Amino acid sequence: VRNWGAARFGLFAEAGYESNTVTCFTNRADIDLIEMVQQAGNQGYAISGGYGNLKGKTFRIGHMGELQLSDIKDLLSVLDAIISDLRVG
């Protein structure tokens, strides 16, 4: 998850302070993160947008609990498609 997001968006946490349970990303891709989170939710995937002064500027992906590697791969594939659509639109 970290590698996927770092390549597309950038990591919010400073190096050495990353969480093993959730990863927060910046918006280096300059897309509508609120729309991305909503579209992911419409497809059955739960990711969280930033809140407060980070709303629309960051988003988070949790990677703990009952997740399998295949679940993460599915989510990232869906997000790649959403990102592609948002860039075209």
C-alpha positions in Angstrom: 0.0 0.0 0.0 2.8 2.4 0.9 4.7 1.8 -2.3 1.6 2.1 -4.4 0.5 5.4 -2.8 4.0 6.9 -2.6 4.4 6.4 -6.4 1.0 8.1 -7.2 0.4 10.6 -4.4 3.2 10.9 -1.9 3.2 9.9 1.8 2.0 12.2 4.5 4.0 10.8 7.3 7.7 11.7 7.6 10.1 8.8 7.0 10.4 6.7 10.1 6.9 7.7 11.4 4.8 5.5 9.1 2.0 3.5 10.7 1.8 -0.3 10.2 -2.0 -0.2 10.4 -3.0 2.8 8.2 -1.2 4.9 5.5 -2.0 8.5 4.9 -1.2 10.0 1.5 -0.9 13.6 0.2 -2.4 14.7 -3.1 0.6 15.1 -5.4 -1.6 13.6 -8.1 -3.8 16.8 -7.9 -7.1 14.9 -8.3 -10.4 15.4 -6.5 -9.8 13.2 -3.4 -13.3 13.7 -2.1 -14.7 12.3 -5.3 -12.1 9.4 -5.3 -13.2 8.4 -1.8 -16.8 8.6 -2.7 -16.4 6.5 -5.9 -14.5 3.9 -4.0 -17.3 3.7 -1.4 -19.9 3.4 -4.2 -18.0 0.3 -5.3 -17.9 -1.2 -1.8 -14.5 -0.1 -0.7 -13.9 1.9 2.5 -11.1 4.4 2.5 -11.1 7.7 4.4 -10.5 11.2 3.3 -8.7 13.8 5.3 -10.6 15.9 7.8 -10.3 19.3 9.2 -7.8 21.4 7.4 -6.6 18.3 5.5 -10.0 17.6 3.9 -9.6 17.2 0.2 -5.8 17.3 0.7 -5.1 13.8 2.1 -6.7 10.3 2.2 -6.1 7.2 4.3 -6.1 3.4 3.5 -6.3 1.0 6.4 -4.5 -2.3 6.2 -5.2 -4.3 9.3 -7.7 -6.8 10.5 -9.4 -9.3 8.3 -7.7 -8.2 5.1 -5.9 -10.6 2.7 -3.4 -9.6 0.1 -6.0 -10.2 -2.6 -8.3 -7.7 -0.9 -5.6 -5.0 -1.0 -4.8 -5.8 -4.6 -8.5 -5.5 -5.5 -8.7 -2.1 -3.8 -5.6 -0.7 -5.4 -6.8 -1.9 -8.8 -10.2 -0.2 -8.3 -8.4 3.0 -7.1 -6.2 3.0 -10.2 -9.3 2.9 -12.4 -10.9 5.7 -10.5 -7.8 7.8 -10.6 -7.6 7.2 -14.4 -11.2 8.3 -14.8 -10.7 11.4 -12.7 -7.7 12.5 -14.7 -9.6 12.1 -18.0 -12.8 13.8 -16.6 
